[in-house]
């Protein structure tokens, strides 16, 4: 399968994958994005450099914008770190704000074995 937009790669959701958060707004102009972790201690986000993204869950009464993808997508994380009172990350191939905005609301999964 061909890579989507050059920075996402179609993949299978690992059988031991756990949902650890979702992507928030773009942060800055160099492709960083905010992370909304589901845990108060987001160490899994910092230790894993291989995330699997799924599109946001549909919500009742909300018309979803066109989805960038519908199947699990692999994304390689350059760095994820704490910043102020939140978490930010940067991924390979996501080099500007517009590209980071495409990922908003995507759900983040990490394999337990990673």
Secondary structure, DSSP 8 states (H G I E B T S, - for coil): ---BTTTBEE----TTEEEEEEEEEEETTTTEEEEEESSSS-HHHHH-SEEEEE-----TT------S-SS-EEEEEEEEEEETTEEEEEETT--SHHHHHHTTT-EEEEETT-
